[in-house]
Amino acid sequence: MQSDDGTAGTPTPIPGAGPGDFARQRRALRGVVAIPVTPFEAGDEGRLVDWERHGALIERLVAAGVGAITPNGNTGEFYTLEPAEARRATENTVKQVGERAAIIVGVGLDTTTAINAARHAREVGASMVMVHQPVHPYISGEGWSEYHRRIAEAVPELGIVLYVRDARISGAQIARLGELCPNVIGIKYSVPDPVRFASVAMDAGAGRFEWVAGLAELSAPGYFAMGATGFTSGLVNVVPAISLDFYRELAAGDYGRARSIWGLIRPFEELRAADSSADNVSVVKEALAQLGLCRADVRPPSRPLPRSVRDHIEAILASWGERWTI
């Protein structure tokens, strides 16, 4: 993270980045943006959320020094949550975090649902929302822009982070949306192509947005080299120190040290990315279960992991324990 004098330093949480404070909200995106899991109760096959454990897991992240938390993200199984559960996840996060970190609530689905969720986030005290990639088989460039414009204009006090997963979205489109909506402050860029990312970021306008590497630790170095200042993480749920150390090295431009950590992270993140990320959440929850932090249960269409993958995760955790306290 850059300090006020432009030098790289140790990242610190950005507390109290409230509605309308866009400069402070942008600073909160320069670091590890945690996507917490949604734990389920014992013996319930994922039918009920364990809210007490949900709060405890978020407390663990904030206590470790994570400065940005995104409830209702993909690692939180957003698309399996009922509307009331998503609202409670927002409320539970705000209650647990208070002013100690920035809260970026995931919203999405149809336009009205996304706007209502964003307004709810504002009402309970969140400072930002992250708009999930529209779920629709037919997405035009103009329609994509209109979808986000309507949401951003409905909550002008909140910072808006766009979740871009479609390589067709151009820098010019993002720039125009930024002109129309000053509260669009950040882009979670999740197209697996650092060259495309660099072109889009440049065309969107130097310095206009904060760019967050949305494909987590495995691809973060390439995106940092091309201008990203933060990355999202599901791994941070498991061992926060790994993600925070990795960020520090990237922010300082020490790619040699970052590469060393990347090599240790790689086996875990490749398990999450395998088969088009089919086990993305299952791998994180299995690791948490092995650490005694929550159950491994996931909701369909995710799946419980086979024994061979669980054994692999156990070996990875053992190797990490040689360097970090887990």
Backbone as numpy.savetxt, mean C-alpha at the origin, in Angstrom:
# Nx Ny Nz CAx CAy CAz Cx Cy Cz
14.28 8.77 2.63 13.44 9.96 2.63 14.31 11.20 2.63
13.85 12.23 1.96 14.61 13.47 1.93 14.20 14.35 3.08
15.19 14.92 3.74 14.91 15.89 4.79 14.60 17.23 4.15
14.25 18.23 4.98 13.87 19.53 4.45 15.00 20.20 3.67
16.25 19.83 3.98 17.36 20.45 3.25 17.77 19.64 2.03
16.95 18.59 1.71 17.18 17.84 0.48 18.15 16.69 0.64
18.62 16.41 1.85 19.55 15.31 2.04 18.81 14.07 2.46
19.38 12.90 2.14 18.74 11.64 2.51 18.96 11.39 3.99
17.94 10.88 4.64 18.07 10.60 6.05 17.17 9.47 6.47
17.08 9.24 7.77 16.25 8.17 8.31 14.79 8.56 8.21
13.92 7.68 7.66 12.52 8.03 7.52 11.84 8.12 8.88
10.95 9.06 9.03 10.17 9.20 10.25 8.71 9.33 9.87
7.82 8.85 10.74 6.40 9.00 10.44 6.03 10.46 10.28
4.96 10.73 9.54 4.46 12.08 9.33 3.13 12.17 10.07
3.14 12.44 11.37 1.89 12.45 12.12 1.04 13.65 11.78
-0.26 13.50 11.95 -1.16 14.62 11.84 -1.29 15.22 10.46
-1.06 14.42 9.40 -1.23 14.94 8.04 -2.72 14.99 7.75
-3.38 16.04 8.20 -4.83 16.12 8.18 -5.39 16.56 6.86
-6.74 16.59 6.75 -7.40 17.02 5.52 -6.93 18.39 5.07
-6.66 18.53 3.78 -6.25 19.80 3.21 -4.77 20.09 3.31
-4.03 19.34 4.11 -2.60 19.57 4.28 -1.85 18.74 3.25
-1.96 19.13 1.98 -1.46 18.29 0.90 0.06 18.15 0.91
0.78 19.19 1.33 2.24 19.09 1.37 2.66 18.03 2.38
2.02 18.02 3.52 2.37 17.04 4.54 1.93 15.64 4.13
0.78 15.55 3.49 0.32 14.26 3.00 1.30 13.69 1.97
1.81 14.54 1.11 2.78 14.08 0.12 4.03 13.53 0.80
4.48 14.20 1.84 5.67 13.70 2.55 5.41 12.33 3.15
4.18 12.07 3.56 3.85 10.78 4.15 3.96 9.64 3.14
3.88 9.96 1.85 4.00 8.94 0.82 5.45 8.61 0.50
6.39 9.35 1.06 7.81 9.11 0.82 8.35 8.14 1.86
8.06 6.90 1.67 8.49 5.89 2.62 7.81 4.57 2.34
7.67 3.74 3.37 6.98 2.46 3.25 5.49 2.70 3.51
4.68 2.39 2.52 3.23 2.51 2.66 2.69 1.11 2.94
2.34 0.85 4.18 1.93 -0.49 4.59 0.50 -0.79 4.17
0.28 -2.00 3.67 -1.05 -2.48 3.34 -1.37 -3.60 4.34
-2.04 -3.30 5.44 -2.25 -4.32 6.48 -3.23 -5.40 6.06
-3.03 -6.59 6.61 -3.95 -7.69 6.37 -5.23 -7.49 7.19
-6.26 -8.23 6.82 -7.49 -8.27 7.58 -7.60 -9.66 8.21
-7.33 -9.80 9.51 -7.33 -11.13 10.14 -8.75 -11.61 10.42
-8.92 -12.93 10.37 -10.22 -13.52 10.62 -10.20 -14.35 11.90
-11.37 -14.57 12.46 -11.48 -15.25 13.75 -11.26 -16.74 13.62
-10.84 -17.34 14.74 -10.54 -18.77 14.78 -11.81 -19.59 14.53
-11.65 -20.64 13.73 -12.72 -21.58 13.51 -13.88 -21.06 12.70
-13.70 -19.92 12.04 -14.83 -19.32 11.35 -14.66 -19.32 9.84
-13.58 -19.88 9.34 -13.31 -19.97 7.91 -13.43 -18.62 7.22
-12.99 -17.58 7.90 -12.96 -16.26 7.30 -14.28 -15.54 7.25
-15.27 -16.04 8.00 -16.58 -15.38 7.92 -16.66 -14.13 8.79
-15.84 -14.05 9.84 -15.87 -12.89 10.72 -14.47 -12.32 10.87
-14.37 -10.99 10.88 -13.09 -10.33 11.07 -12.75 -10.29 12.55
-11.51 -10.55 12.88 -11.01 -10.44 14.26 -10.55 -9.00 14.46
-11.45 -8.16 14.93 -11.15 -6.73 15.01 -10.11 -6.40 16.06
-10.09 -7.15 17.15 -9.07 -6.89 18.16 -7.68 -7.15 17.61
-7.54 -8.25 16.88 -6.23 -8.56 16.28 -5.91 -7.60 15.14
-6.91 -7.17 14.43 -6.71 -6.17 13.38 -6.04 -4.92 13.96
-6.57 -4.44 15.08 -5.98 -3.28 15.73 -4.57 -3.56 16.22
-4.34 -4.76 16.74 -3.02 -5.10 17.27 -1.98 -5.14 16.15
-2.35 -5.67 14.99 -1.41 -5.74 13.88 -1.07 -4.34 13.36
-2.06 -3.46 13.34 -1.80 -2.08 12.91 -0.93 -1.37 13.94
-1.18 -1.60 15.21 -0.35 -1.01 16.27 1.09 -1.46 16.11
1.30 -2.71 15.76 2.66 -3.24 15.56 3.38 -2.48 14.45
2.66 -2.15 13.37 3.26 -1.41 12.27 3.65 0.00 12.69
2.74 0.69 13.35 2.99 2.07 13.75 4.11 2.12 14.79
4.09 1.20 15.73 5.13 1.16 16.76 6.51 0.92 16.16
6.56 0.21 15.04 7.85 -0.06 14.38 8.38 1.14 13.62
7.51 2.15 13.39 7.96 3.35 12.69 7.39 3.53 11.30
6.39 2.72 10.93 5.76 2.89 9.62 4.92 4.16 9.65
5.08 5.02 8.64 4.43 6.32 8.65 3.19 6.45 7.81
2.80 5.38 7.08 1.60 5.45 6.23 0.94 4.08 6.22
-0.36 4.06 6.51 -1.13 2.82 6.61 -2.32 2.90 5.65
-2.52 1.83 4.86 -3.63 1.78 3.91 -4.60 0.66 4.25
-5.64 0.93 5.07 -6.67 -0.08 5.25 -7.47 -0.26 3.97
-8.00 -1.45 3.76 -8.80 -1.77 2.58 -7.98 -1.76 1.30
-6.74 -2.18 1.39 -5.92 -2.41 0.22 -6.05 -3.85 -0.24
-5.34 -4.21 -1.29 -5.46 -5.58 -1.81 -4.92 -6.61 -0.83
-3.85 -6.31 -0.10 -3.36 -7.25 0.91 -4.35 -7.37 2.05
-5.21 -6.38 2.21 -6.30 -6.43 3.19 -7.55 -7.12 2.66
-7.46 -7.75 1.48 -8.57 -8.49 0.85 -9.79 -7.58 0.61
-9.52 -6.38 0.10 -10.56 -5.39 -0.13 -11.76 -5.95 -0.88
-11.51 -6.71 -1.91 -12.60 -7.16 -2.77 -13.42 -8.29 -2.15
-13.03 -8.81 -1.00 -13.83 -9.81 -0.31 -14.58 -9.22 0.88
-14.32 -7.96 1.20 -14.95 -7.36 2.37 -16.35 -6.84 2.04
-17.27 -7.05 2.97 -18.59 -6.44 2.84 -18.47 -4.95 3.12
-19.39 -4.14 2.61 -19.29 -2.68 2.83 -19.16 -2.31 4.30
-19.91 -2.96 5.17 -19.83 -2.64 6.60 -18.46 -3.01 7.17
-17.87 -4.09 6.67 -16.54 -4.48 7.12 -15.49 -3.47 6.67
-15.61 -3.01 5.44 -14.65 -2.02 4.94 -14.75 -0.72 5.75
-15.96 -0.31 6.08 -16.12 0.90 6.89 -15.50 0.70 8.27
-15.73 -0.48 8.85 -15.18 -0.71 10.18 -13.66 -0.81 10.14
-13.11 -1.35 9.06 -11.64 -1.40 8.93 -11.07 0.01 8.94
-11.76 0.92 8.25 -11.34 2.32 8.26 -11.41 2.89 9.67
-12.53 2.69 10.33 -12.73 3.24 11.67 -11.74 2.65 12.66
-11.51 1.35 12.56 -10.59 0.69 13.48 -9.17 1.19 13.30
-8.79 1.46 12.05 -7.45 1.97 11.77 -7.28 3.37 12.32
-8.26 4.24 12.08 -8.17 5.61 12.59 -8.10 5.60 14.11
-8.92 4.77 14.74 -8.92 4.69 16.20 -7.57 4.23 16.73
-6.97 3.25 16.07 -5.70 2.70 16.54 -4.52 3.63 16.28
-4.52 4.28 15.12 -3.37 5.07 14.70 -3.39 6.48 15.29
-4.56 7.08 15.34 -4.65 8.46 15.81 -3.85 9.39 14.92
-3.00 10.20 15.54 -2.19 11.18 14.80 -0.76 10.69 14.55
-0.51 9.41 14.79 0.88 8.93 14.73 1.35 8.58 13.33
0.43 8.42 12.39 0.81 8.09 11.01 -0.31 8.55 10.10
0.01 8.67 8.82 -1.00 9.02 7.82 -1.83 7.79 7.49
-3.12 7.98 7.26 -4.03 6.90 6.90 -4.57 7.16 5.50
-4.38 6.18 4.62 -4.76 6.28 3.21 -5.78 5.17 2.95
-7.04 5.48 2.98 -8.09 4.47 2.91 -8.32 4.02 1.47
-8.31 2.71 1.24 -8.63 2.18 -0.07 -10.12 2.27 -0.36
-10.47 2.85 -1.50 -11.87 2.93 -1.94 -11.94 2.48 -3.39
-13.14 2.10 -3.85 -13.25 1.67 -5.22 -14.62 1.13 -5.56
-14.68 0.22 -6.55 -15.90 -0.35 -7.11 -16.65 0.72 -7.89
-17.98 0.75 -7.85 -18.71 1.74 -8.65 -18.48 3.14 -8.08
-18.79 4.14 -8.88 -18.46 5.52 -8.51 -19.13 5.94 -7.21
-20.41 5.63 -7.08 -21.14 6.03 -5.86 -20.57 5.36 -4.63
-20.27 4.07 -4.73 -19.69 3.35 -3.59 -18.34 3.95 -3.21
-17.53 4.27 -4.21 -16.21 4.85 -3.94 -16.35 6.22 -3.28
-17.27 7.04 -3.77 -17.47 8.37 -3.17 -17.98 8.25 -1.74
-18.92 7.36 -1.51 -19.44 7.18 -0.14 -18.34 6.71 0.81
-17.49 5.81 0.33 -16.40 5.34 1.17 -15.39 6.45 1.45
-15.13 7.28 0.45 -14.21 8.41 0.63 -14.78 9.41 1.63
-16.07 9.69 1.53 -16.70 10.61 2.47 -16.69 10.05 3.88
-16.90 8.75 4.00 -16.82 8.12 5.31 -15.40 8.24 5.87
-14.40 8.02 5.03 -13.01 8.17 5.48 -12.77 9.57 6.01
-13.28 10.57 5.31 -13.13 11.96 5.75 -13.83 12.18 7.09
-15.02 11.64 7.23 -15.81 11.86 8.44 -15.15 11.28 9.68
-14.47 10.14 9.53 -13.88 9.51 10.71 -12.45 9.97 10.97
-11.88 10.80 10.06 -10.59 11.41 10.36 -9.41 10.99 9.52
-9.62 10.21 8.45 -8.51 9.87 7.56 -8.15 11.09 6.71
-6.91 11.14 6.25 -6.46 12.30 5.49 -6.33 12.05 4.00
-6.31 10.78 3.58 -6.13 10.45 2.17 -6.96 9.23 1.81
-7.24 9.08 0.52 -7.81 7.85 0.01 -6.99 7.38 -1.19
-6.93 6.07 -1.35 -6.29 5.46 -2.51 -7.40 4.83 -3.34
-7.55 5.27 -4.58 -8.64 4.80 -5.43 -8.16 3.58 -6.21
-8.78 2.43 -5.92 -8.41 1.21 -6.61 -8.67 1.33 -8.11
-7.85 0.61 -8.88 -8.06 0.53 -10.32 -9.50 0.14 -10.61
-10.22 0.88 -11.46 -11.61 0.53 -11.76 -11.74 -0.92 -12.22
-12.75 -1.61 -11.68 -13.00 -3.01 -12.05 -14.10 -3.01 -13.11
-13.69 -3.09 -14.35 -14.63 -3.03 -15.47 -13.92 -3.60 -16.69
-14.61 -4.42 -17.48 -13.92 -5.00 -18.64 -13.65 -4.01 -19.75
-14.33 -2.85 -19.74 -14.18 -1.88 -20.82 -13.86 -0.52 -20.22
-12.59 -0.14 -20.28 -12.15 1.12 -19.68 -11.56 2.00 -20.76
-12.18 3.16 -20.98 -11.63 4.15 -21.91 -10.78 5.13 -21.13
-9.87 5.80 -21.82 -9.06 6.81 -21.16 -9.90 7.92 -20.58
-10.88 8.38 -21.35 -11.75 9.46 -20.88 -12.58 9.01 -19.69
-13.07 7.78 -19.76 -13.87 7.25 -18.65 -13.04 7.08 -17.39
-11.80 6.63 -17.57 -10.90 6.50 -16.41 -10.72 7.85 -15.73
-10.48 8.89 -16.51 -10.28 10.23 -15.95 -11.55 10.73 -15.26
-12.71 10.50 -15.87 -13.96 10.97 -15.30 -14.27 10.27 -13.98
-14.00 8.98 -13.92 -14.21 8.21 -12.69 -13.43 8.83 -11.53
-12.16 9.09 -11.76 -11.33 9.65 -10.70 -11.66 11.11 -10.40
-12.05 11.86 -11.44 -12.41 13.26 -11.20 -13.61 13.35 -10.28
-14.61 12.52 -10.52 -15.81 12.58 -9.68 -15.49 12.25 -8.22
-14.65 11.28 -8.01 -14.29 10.91 -6.63 -13.49 12.02 -5.98
-12.49 12.54 -6.69 -11.64 13.59 -6.13 -12.44 14.84 -5.80
-13.37 15.23 -6.67 -14.15 16.44 -6.44 -15.15 16.27 -5.30
-15.52 15.03 -4.99 -16.46 14.78 -3.90 -15.83 14.98 -2.52
-14.48 14.87 -2.46 -13.78 15.02 -1.18 -12.57 15.93 -1.39
-12.78 17.21 -1.69 -11.66 18.09 -2.04 -10.65 18.29 -0.92
-11.05 17.98 0.33 -10.12 18.16 1.45 -9.13 17.00 1.56
-9.45 15.86 0.95 -8.61 14.67 1.09 -7.59 14.58 -0.03
-6.39 14.13 0.31 -5.41 13.80 -0.71 -5.85 12.54 -1.43
-5.72 12.53 -2.75 -6.13 11.38 -3.57 -4.89 10.72 -4.15
-4.79 9.42 -3.96 -3.72 8.61 -4.55 -4.36 7.71 -5.60
-3.90 7.79 -6.83 -4.43 6.97 -7.91 -3.67 5.64 -7.94
-4.41 4.55 -8.11 -3.80 3.23 -8.21 -3.79 2.86 -9.70
-2.65 2.99 -10.34 -2.54 2.78 -11.79 -1.92 1.42 -12.07
-2.72 0.54 -12.68 -2.26 -0.80 -13.06 -2.33 -1.02 -14.57
-2.79 -0.03 -15.31 -3.04 -0.16 -16.74 -1.99 0.65 -17.50
-1.20 -0.02 -18.33 -0.14 0.66 -19.08 -0.68 1.66 -20.09
-1.97 1.60 -20.38 -2.55 2.55 -21.34 -2.73 3.94 -20.74
-2.72 4.05 -19.41 -2.90 5.36 -18.77 -1.62 6.16 -18.97
-1.75 7.32 -19.57 -0.59 8.12 -19.95 -0.28 9.21 -18.94
0.91 9.73 -19.04 1.29 10.86 -18.20 0.45 12.08 -18.49
0.07 12.27 -19.74 -0.77 13.42 -20.10 -2.14 13.33 -19.43
-2.71 12.13 -19.38 -3.99 11.96 -18.70 -3.88 12.29 -17.21
-2.81 11.80 -16.60 -2.61 12.05 -15.18 -2.38 13.54 -14.93
-1.61 14.17 -15.80 -1.35 15.61 -15.66 -2.64 16.41 -15.75
-3.50 16.06 -16.70 -4.77 16.77 -16.86 -5.65 16.58 -15.64
-5.69 15.37 -15.10 -6.47 15.12 -13.90 -5.94 15.95 -12.73
-4.62 16.09 -12.65 -4.03 16.92 -11.61 -4.39 18.38 -11.76
-4.53 18.85 -13.00 -4.95 20.24 -13.23 -6.38 20.46 -12.77
-7.23 19.49 -13.03 -8.64 19.62 -12.66 -8.86 19.44 -11.16
-8.03 18.61 -10.53 -8.23 18.23 -9.13 -6.91 18.41 -8.37
-6.72 19.55 -7.72 -5.47 19.79 -6.99 -5.19 18.78 -5.88
-6.24 18.11 -5.40 -6.06 17.15 -4.32 -5.56 15.79 -4.80
-5.39 15.60 -6.12 -4.73 14.39 -6.62 -3.23 14.61 -6.43
-2.67 13.94 -5.44 -1.30 14.24 -5.03 -0.31 13.10 -5.26
-0.83 11.87 -5.43 0.10 10.75 -5.52 -0.38 9.68 -6.49
0.57 8.91 -6.99 0.28 7.82 -7.91 0.93 6.55 -7.37
0.12 5.55 -7.12 0.65 4.21 -6.82 0.76 3.50 -8.17
1.98 3.43 -8.70 2.17 2.92 -10.05 2.54 1.44 -10.01
1.66 0.62 -10.62 1.81 -0.83 -10.51 1.87 -1.53 -11.86
2.33 -0.82 -12.86 2.60 -1.44 -14.16 4.02 -2.00 -14.11
4.21 -3.29 -14.37 5.55 -3.90 -14.22 6.50 -3.56 -15.36
6.83 -2.27 -15.45 7.69 -1.80 -16.53 8.32 -0.48 -16.10
9.55 -0.50 -15.57 10.15 0.74 -15.09 10.39 1.77 -16.18
10.58 1.34 -17.43 10.74 2.29 -18.52 9.43 3.03 -18.76
8.33 2.30 -18.78 7.02 2.92 -18.93 6.75 3.87 -17.76
7.10 3.43 -16.56 6.91 4.29 -15.40 7.67 5.61 -15.56
8.94 5.54 -15.96 9.74 6.75 -16.11 9.13 7.70 -17.13
8.61 7.15 -18.22 8.00 7.98 -19.26 6.73 8.63 -18.76
5.88 7.86 -18.07 4.62 8.40 -17.56 4.89 9.48 -16.52
5.83 9.21 -15.60 6.13 10.20 -14.56 6.67 11.49 -15.16
7.52 11.38 -16.15 8.07 12.58 -16.79 6.98 13.36 -17.52
6.11 12.65 -18.23 5.06 13.32 -18.99 3.99 13.93 -18.08
3.84 13.39 -16.88 2.85 13.93 -15.94 3.29 15.25 -15.34
4.59 15.53 -15.42 5.09 16.80 -14.90 6.02 16.59 -13.72
7.24 17.02 -13.86 8.25 16.83 -12.82 7.80 17.48 -11.51
7.76 16.69 -10.47 7.47 17.22 -9.14 6.00 17.44 -8.83
5.10 17.21 -9.79 3.68 17.49 -9.52 3.07 16.46 -8.59
3.50 15.19 -8.68 2.92 14.11 -7.90 4.01 13.37 -7.12
3.59 12.69 -6.06 4.47 11.71 -5.40 4.22 10.37 -6.08
5.31 9.69 -6.41 5.21 8.40 -7.10 5.60 7.28 -6.16
4.68 6.35 -5.97 4.87 5.22 -5.07 4.97 3.95 -5.90
6.05 3.20 -5.73 6.21 1.93 -6.44 5.18 0.94 -5.89
4.18 0.61 -6.71 3.05 -0.16 -6.22 3.19 -1.65 -6.30
4.34 -2.15 -6.77 4.57 -3.59 -6.85 5.49 -4.08 -5.74
5.58 -3.29 -4.69 6.27 -3.68 -3.45 7.78 -3.82 -3.62
8.40 -4.52 -2.68 9.86 -4.52 -2.57 10.56 -5.13 -3.78
9.96 -6.13 -4.40 10.66 -6.85 -5.46 11.05 -5.93 -6.62
10.18 -4.97 -6.94 10.46 -4.09 -8.08 10.84 -2.68 -7.66
10.87 -2.40 -6.36 11.11 -1.03 -5.90 12.44 -0.44 -6.39
13.56 -1.17 -6.42 14.81 -0.53 -6.83 14.74 0.10 -8.22
14.16 -0.60 -9.20 14.05 -0.04 -10.53 13.21 1.22 -10.58
12.16 1.26 -9.77 11.28 2.42 -9.76 11.91 3.59 -9.00
12.65 3.28 -7.95 13.36 4.34 -7.24 14.41 4.98 -8.14
15.08 4.17 -8.93 16.09 4.71 -9.83 15.49 5.67 -10.84
14.18 5.52 -11.10 13.51 6.36 -12.09 12.57 7.38 -11.45
12.68 7.61 -10.14 11.96 8.73 -9.54 10.95 8.43 -8.45
10.66 7.17 -8.17 9.74 6.86 -7.07 10.38 7.26 -5.74
9.55 7.64 -4.78 10.06 8.03 -3.46 9.46 7.19 -2.33
8.64 6.22 -2.68 8.07 5.33 -1.68 7.65 4.04 -2.35
7.32 3.03 -1.54 6.79 1.79 -2.10 5.76 1.20 -1.15
4.77 0.51 -1.74 3.80 -0.19 -0.92 4.38 -1.53 -0.48
3.83 -2.05 0.62 4.38 -3.29 1.14 3.34 -4.11 1.88
3.32 -5.41 1.55 2.60 -6.39 2.35 3.56 -7.11 3.27
4.81 -7.27 2.81 5.86 -7.87 3.62 6.03 -7.17 4.96
5.83 -5.85 4.99 6.03 -5.09 6.23 5.16 -5.61 7.36
4.03 -6.27 7.05 3.21 -6.88 8.08 3.99 -7.93 8.86
4.89 -8.62 8.16 5.58 -9.77 8.74 6.78 -9.33 9.57
7.71 -8.62 8.96 8.90 -8.12 9.66 9.09 -6.66 9.26
8.50 -5.73 10.00 8.59 -4.32 9.61 10.02 -3.83 9.40
10.96 -4.34 10.19 12.34 -3.86 10.10 12.94 -4.10 8.73
12.56 -5.18 8.06 13.12 -5.46 6.74 12.73 -4.37 5.75
11.44 -4.08 5.68 10.95 -3.08 4.72 11.51 -1.70 5.04
11.58 -1.35 6.33 12.09 -0.04 6.71 13.58 0.08 6.40
14.34 -0.97 6.67 15.77 -0.95 6.32 15.96 -0.85 4.80
15.17 -1.59 4.06 15.25 -1.57 2.60 14.96 -0.17 2.07
13.93 0.46 2.61 13.61 1.82 2.19 14.76 2.78 2.49
15.34 2.67 3.65 16.43 3.59 4.01 17.58 3.51 3.00
17.91 2.29 2.59 19.01 2.13 1.64 18.63 2.70 0.26
17.40 2.48 -0.16 16.97 3.02 -1.45 16.93 4.54 -1.42
16.39 5.10 -0.34 16.29 6.55 -0.23 17.67 7.20 -0.19
18.63 6.51 0.40 19.99 7.03 0.47 20.77 6.81 -0.82
20.18 6.05 -1.75 20.87 5.75 -3.00 21.95 4.71 -2.86
21.93 3.93 -1.77 22.93 2.89 -1.57 22.39 1.58 -2.14
22.51 1.44 -3.44 21.91 0.29 -4.11 22.67 -1.00 -3.83
23.92 -0.91 -3.41 24.65 -2.11 -3.03 24.04 -2.75 -1.79
23.82 -1.95 -0.75 23.19 -2.47 0.47 21.74 -2.88 0.20
21.05 -2.09 -0.62 19.67 -2.44 -0.95 19.62 -3.78 -1.68
20.58 -4.03 -2.55 20.61 -5.29 -3.29 20.80 -6.48 -2.35
21.59 -6.28 -1.29 21.79 -7.35 -0.31 20.47 -7.72 0.37
19.70 -6.69 0.77 18.40 -6.96 1.39 17.44 -7.55 0.37
17.48 -7.04 -0.86 16.61 -7.54 -1.92 16.80 -9.03 -2.12
18.04 -9.50 -2.03 18.30 -10.92 -2.19 17.63 -11.77 -1.11
17.53 -11.22 0.09 16.86 -11.95 1.17 15.34 -11.89 1.04
14.84 -10.80 0.51 13.40 -10.62 0.32 12.89 -11.46 -0.85
13.71 -11.62 -1.86 13.27 -12.18 -3.14 12.49 -13.50 -3.03
12.96 -14.51 -2.29 12.21 -15.78 -2.27 10.78 -15.62 -1.76
10.60 -14.77 -0.75 9.27 -14.54 -0.18 8.38 -13.82 -1.19
8.91 -12.76 -1.79 8.11 -11.98 -2.73 7.82 -12.77 -4.01
8.71 -13.66 -4.39 8.42 -14.49 -5.57 7.32 -15.50 -5.29
7.23 -15.98 -4.04 6.09 -16.83 -3.69 4.78 -16.06 -3.83
4.80 -14.79 -3.43 3.60 -13.97 -3.53 3.24 -13.65 -4.98
4.25 -13.51 -5.82 4.03 -13.12 -7.21 3.72 -14.30 -8.13
3.95 -15.52 -7.68 3.78 -16.69 -8.54 2.33 -16.84 -9.01
2.17 -17.40 -10.19 0.84 -17.69 -10.74 -0.04 -16.44 -10.73
0.51 -15.35 -11.29 -0.22 -14.07 -11.35 -0.67 -13.60 -9.97
0.19 -13.80 -8.99 -0.04 -13.34 -7.61 -1.22 -14.04 -6.94
-1.48 -15.28 -7.32 -2.61 -16.01 -6.76 -2.54 -16.15 -5.24
-1.30 -16.30 -4.70 -1.13 -16.52 -3.26 -0.59 -15.28 -2.55
-0.76 -14.12 -3.14 -0.19 -12.90 -2.60 -0.52 -12.71 -1.12
-1.80 -12.78 -0.77 -2.22 -12.57 0.61 -1.97 -13.82 1.44
-2.19 -14.98 0.86 -2.03 -16.24 1.60 -0.62 -16.39 2.15
0.39 -15.97 1.38 1.78 -16.09 1.84 2.02 -15.18 3.04
1.53 -13.95 2.97 1.71 -13.02 4.09 1.02 -13.55 5.34
-0.21 -14.03 5.20 -0.95 -14.51 6.37 -0.34 -15.79 6.94
0.18 -16.64 6.07 0.84 -17.85 6.58 2.07 -17.48 7.40
2.86 -16.51 6.92 4.02 -16.08 7.68 3.60 -15.49 9.03
2.55 -14.68 9.04 2.05 -14.13 10.30 1.57 -15.23 11.23
0.93 -16.25 10.67 0.46 -17.37 11.48 1.63 -18.12 12.10
2.70 -18.31 11.32 3.87 -19.00 11.86 4.55 -18.19 12.97
4.38 -16.88 12.94 4.92 -16.02 14.00 3.95 -15.85 15.16
2.77 -16.47 15.05 1.78 -16.40 16.13 1.04 -15.08 16.20
0.97 -14.35 15.08 0.38 -13.01 15.09 -1.05 -12.98 14.59
-1.44 -13.89 13.73 -2.85 -14.02 13.33 -3.02 -15.35 12.63
-4.25 -15.71 12.37 -4.52 -16.95 11.66 -4.19 -16.81 10.18
-4.00 -17.94 9.51 -3.65 -17.94 8.09 -4.88 -17.87 7.19
-6.08 -17.88 7.75 -7.30 -17.94 6.95 -7.40 -16.78 5.95
-7.81 -17.10 4.74 -8.11 -16.11 3.71 -9.49 -16.43 3.15
-10.09 -15.46 2.50 -11.38 -15.68 1.86 -11.18 -16.02 0.38
-12.07 -16.85 -0.18 -12.02 -17.08 -1.63 -12.19 -15.76 -2.37
-11.51 -15.59 -3.51 -10.83 -16.60 -4.32 -9.37 -16.89 -3.95
-8.86 -16.33 -2.82 -7.55 -16.79 -2.34 -7.71 -18.19 -1.76
-6.60 -18.84 -1.42 -6.66 -20.24 -0.98 -5.70 -20.49 0.17
-5.96 -21.52 1.00 -4.95 -21.99 1.95 -3.77 -22.57 1.19
-2.58 -22.43 1.75 -1.38 -22.87 1.04 -1.10 -24.35 1.24
-0.53 -25.02 0.24 -0.10 -26.42 0.41 1.09 -26.51 1.34
1.31 -27.70 1.86 2.38 -27.94 2.83 3.74 -27.51 2.32
4.02 -27.75 1.05 5.34 -27.42 0.51 5.61 -25.93 0.58
4.61 -25.11 0.31 4.79 -23.65 0.36 4.91 -23.20 1.81
4.15 -23.81 2.70 4.25 -23.44 4.12 5.65 -23.75 4.66
6.20 -24.89 4.22 7.56 -25.25 4.65 8.58 -24.25 4.11
8.37 -23.81 2.88 9.28 -22.83 2.28 9.25 -21.52 3.07
8.06 -21.09 3.46 7.94 -19.86 4.25 8.64 -20.02 5.59
8.52 -21.17 6.20 9.20 -21.42 7.47 10.71 -21.27 7.32
11.25 -21.77 6.23 12.69 -21.67 6.00 13.11 -20.22 5.75
12.28 -19.48 5.04 12.59 -18.07 4.78 12.60 -17.28 6.09
11.60 -17.50 6.93 11.56 -16.79 8.21 12.79 -17.11 9.06
13.23 -18.36 9.02 14.42 -18.74 9.78 15.65 -17.99 9.27
15.75 -17.83 7.95 16.90 -17.11 7.39 16.85 -15.63 7.76
15.68 -15.04 7.80 15.56 -13.64 8.20 15.92 -13.44 9.66
15.60 -14.43 10.47 15.87 -14.33 11.89 17.35 -14.24 12.22
18.20 -14.58 11.26 19.63 -14.44 11.46 20.08 -13.00 11.38
19.22 -12.12 10.83 19.60 -10.72 10.65 18.67 -9.75 11.39
17.38 -10.09 11.45 16.41 -9.22 12.09 15.69 -9.96 13.20
15.20 -9.23 14.18 14.36 -9.81 15.22 12.97 -9.99 14.66
12.47 -11.23 14.69 11.14 -11.48 14.15 10.28 -12.22 15.18
